[in-house]
Amino acid sequence: MLDPIVEVSRSELACALVRKNVGVALIYSFSVDNDLWNGFVVKDIDIDIPVYAYLLTSNFSPLSVFAERFVRQVYKAAEDLGYETSDFPRDVVSS
């Protein structure tokens, strides 16, 4: 397996490096803008890449009703898609 020589955290930086012939980039499809990045060869790849998301809340105040609903919806959507979730909502959201 090859190790990357350059790693960046932003798609536009990766695309700028590709424009300068530094190499190739793997980016999310929503980052591809045909007007901004014309002259690139864009190929779809179908691979599963684990995604880790973190929910940050304040220790100093409870979540609003709307925030609680949002947390529940995010976790339900993740579980419906087959992702593993923690017990975190039960720690944060009141029953």
C-alpha positions in Angstrom: 0.0 0.0 0.0 1.3 3.5 -0.8 1.6 6.1 1.8 0.5 9.6 0.9 3.3 12.1 0.6 1.0 15.1 1.1 -2.2 15.0 3.2 -4.6 17.9 3.3 -7.9 18.4 5.2 -9.7 20.4 2.5 -10.9 19.4 -0.9 -10.0 22.7 -2.6 -6.4 22.3 -1.4 -6.3 18.7 -2.7 -7.6 19.9 -6.1 -5.1 22.8 -6.2 -2.3 20.3 -5.7 -3.7 18.1 -8.5 -3.8 21.2 -10.8 -0.1 21.6 -10.1 0.6 18.0 -11.0 1.5 16.9 -7.5 -0.6 13.8 -7.8 -4.2 12.6 -7.4 -6.8 13.3 -4.9 -9.8 11.5 -3.3 -12.5 14.0 -2.5 -16.2 13.9 -1.8 -18.3 14.2 -4.9 -20.1 17.3 -3.7 -16.7 19.1 -3.8 -16.5 18.7 -7.6 -17.4 21.9 -9.3 -17.2 21.6 -13.1 -16.7 25.4 -13.6 -14.1 25.7 -10.9 -12.2 22.5 -11.6 -12.4 22.2 -15.4 -9.6 20.3 -17.0 -9.7 17.5 -14.3 -10.6 13.9 -15.0 -13.2 13.0 -12.5 -13.9 9.3 -11.9 -16.5 7.8 -9.6 -15.3 5.1 -7.2 -17.5 2.9 -5.1 -15.8 2.1 -1.8 -16.9 2.0 1.8 -14.9 4.5 3.9 -15.7 4.7 7.6 -16.9 8.1 8.7 -16.7 9.2 12.3 -19.0 12.0 13.4 -19.0 13.7 16.8 -21.8 15.5 18.5 -20.7 18.3 20.7 -22.9 19.7 23.4 -22.5 22.1 26.3 -21.9 20.8 29.8 -23.4 24.0 31.1 -26.9 24.0 29.8 -29.4 21.4 28.7 -30.3 20.9 25.0 -33.3 22.8 23.7 -36.3 20.8 22.5 -35.2 21.4 18.9 -31.7 20.2 19.6 -33.0 17.1 21.2 -35.2 16.3 18.2 -32.2 16.9 15.9 -30.0 14.5 17.9 -32.7 11.8 17.8 -33.2 12.3 14.1 -29.5 12.1 13.4 -29.1 8.9 15.4 -32.2 7.3 13.9 -31.0 8.1 10.4 -27.6 6.6 11.1 -29.1 3.5 12.6 -31.6 3.1 9.7 -28.6 3.3 7.3 -26.9 0.5 9.3 -24.2 2.5 11.0 -23.2 1.7 14.6 -24.1 4.3 17.1 -23.2 4.9 20.7 -25.6 5.3 23.6 -24.7 9.0 23.6 -28.2 10.3 22.9 -29.6 8.6 26.0 -26.9 10.4 28.0 -27.7 13.8 26.5 -31.4 13.7 25.5 -34.0 13.5 28.3 -36.5 10.8 27.9 
